[in-house]
Amino acid sequence: MPAWKRVALTRCIALGPALLVAVATTSTPGALNAVNEYLNILQSVQLPFALLPVLHFTSRPDLMGERWMNTMTVKVVCWVLALIVIVTNFYLTITTVARDTQPVWFYVLSAVLGRSLPR
């Protein structure tokens, strides 16, 4: 398949659901904000699964080499910042779930399904 056709197909697949949500929520002004909030919650749940392996693997000399691996200062700063971000996201996710009308299983199912979809 030519590259331009593959790009066009994957963009349509990626943007299709977003366009459907945008069109479906035009009659309800606040619905798009609610969907956006749910997506932000889902991304904050998924962030540690991307952040922690990157920090771990970039600190390994056998993978990065002595020249390119993180120094001790960079490791400490990055892990402290990662911990702050993860704790903050966890707190905000819990407070949002607690005040929202959606049941907790909705968020758990969204996180599991969102993480298992192919990229």
C-alpha positions as CSV (number, residue, x, y, z in Angstrom):
1,M,0.0,0.0,0.0
2,P,1.4,3.4,-0.9
3,A,2.5,5.5,2.1
4,W,0.0,8.3,1.3
5,K,-2.9,5.9,1.3
6,R,-1.8,4.3,4.6
7,V,-1.5,7.8,6.2
8,A,-4.9,8.8,4.9
9,L,-6.5,5.6,6.2
10,T,-4.9,5.8,9.6
11,R,-5.8,9.4,10.0
12,C,-9.5,8.7,9.1
13,I,-9.5,5.8,11.6
14,A,-8.0,8.1,14.3
15,L,-10.1,11.1,13.6
16,G,-13.4,9.3,12.9
17,P,-14.4,8.8,16.5
18,A,-13.4,12.3,17.5
19,L,-15.6,13.8,14.7
20,L,-18.5,11.5,15.7
21,V,-18.3,12.7,19.3
22,A,-18.1,16.4,18.1
23,V,-21.1,16.0,15.8
24,A,-23.1,14.0,18.4
25,T,-22.5,16.7,21.1
26,T,-23.4,19.8,19.2
27,S,-26.9,19.9,20.6
28,T,-25.6,19.7,24.2
29,P,-23.1,22.5,24.9
30,G,-21.6,21.0,28.1
31,A,-21.2,17.4,26.7
32,L,-18.0,18.1,24.9
33,N,-16.4,19.5,28.0
34,A,-17.5,16.3,29.9
35,V,-16.0,14.1,27.3
36,N,-12.8,16.2,27.4
37,E,-12.7,15.8,31.2
38,Y,-13.1,12.0,30.9
39,L,-10.2,11.8,28.3
40,N,-8.0,13.8,30.6
41,I,-8.7,11.4,33.5
42,L,-8.0,8.5,31.3
43,Q,-4.7,10.0,30.2
44,S,-3.7,10.7,33.8
45,V,-4.3,7.1,34.6
46,Q,-2.2,5.9,31.7
47,L,0.7,8.4,32.3
48,P,2.7,6.2,34.7
49,F,2.6,3.3,32.3
50,A,4.6,5.5,29.8
51,L,6.6,7.6,32.2
52,L,8.1,5.0,34.5
53,P,9.5,2.7,31.9
54,V,11.1,5.6,30.1
55,L,12.8,6.8,33.3
56,H,13.9,3.2,34.2
57,F,15.3,2.4,30.8
58,T,17.1,5.7,30.2
59,S,18.9,5.1,33.5
60,R,20.4,1.8,32.5
61,P,24.0,1.9,31.2
62,D,23.6,-1.4,29.3
63,L,20.8,0.1,27.2
64,M,21.9,3.7,26.9
65,G,25.6,3.4,27.2
66,E,27.7,5.3,29.8
67,R,27.6,8.5,27.7
68,W,23.8,8.8,27.2
69,M,22.4,7.3,30.4
70,N,20.9,9.6,33.0
71,T,23.3,11.0,35.6
72,M,22.5,10.6,39.3
73,T,21.2,14.2,39.5
74,V,18.9,13.8,36.5
75,K,17.6,10.5,37.9
76,V,16.8,12.0,41.3
77,V,15.1,15.1,39.8
78,C,13.1,13.0,37.2
79,W,12.0,10.5,39.7
80,V,10.9,13.2,42.2
81,L,9.0,15.0,39.5
82,A,7.4,11.8,38.3
83,L,6.3,11.0,41.8
84,I,4.8,14.5,42.2
85,V,3.0,14.2,38.9
86,I,1.7,10.7,39.6
87,V,0.5,11.5,43.1
88,T,-1.2,14.7,41.8
89,N,-2.9,12.8,39.0
90,F,-4.0,10.1,41.4
91,Y,-5.5,12.7,43.8
92,L,-7.3,14.5,41.0
93,T,-8.6,11.3,39.5
94,I,-10.0,10.1,42.9
95,T,-11.6,13.5,43.6
96,T,-13.2,13.6,40.2
97,V,-14.5,10.1,40.5
98,A,-15.8,10.8,44.0
99,R,-17.8,13.9,42.9
100,D,-19.0,12.5,39.6
101,T,-22.2,10.6,38.9
102,Q,-20.4,7.9,36.9
103,P,-19.7,4.6,38.8
104,V,-16.2,3.7,39.6
105,W,-16.3,0.7,37.3
106,F,-16.8,3.1,34.4
107,Y,-13.3,4.6,35.0
108,V,-11.6,1.3,35.6
109,L,-13.1,-0.2,32.4
110,S,-12.1,2.9,30.4
111,A,-8.6,2.7,31.7
112,V,-8.3,-1.0,30.8
113,L,-9.9,-0.7,27.4
114,G,-8.0,2.5,26.6
115,R,-4.7,0.9,27.5
116,S,-5.4,-2.3,25.6
117,L,-6.3,-0.7,22.3
118,P,-3.7,-1.1,19.5
119,R,-1.8,2.0,18.6
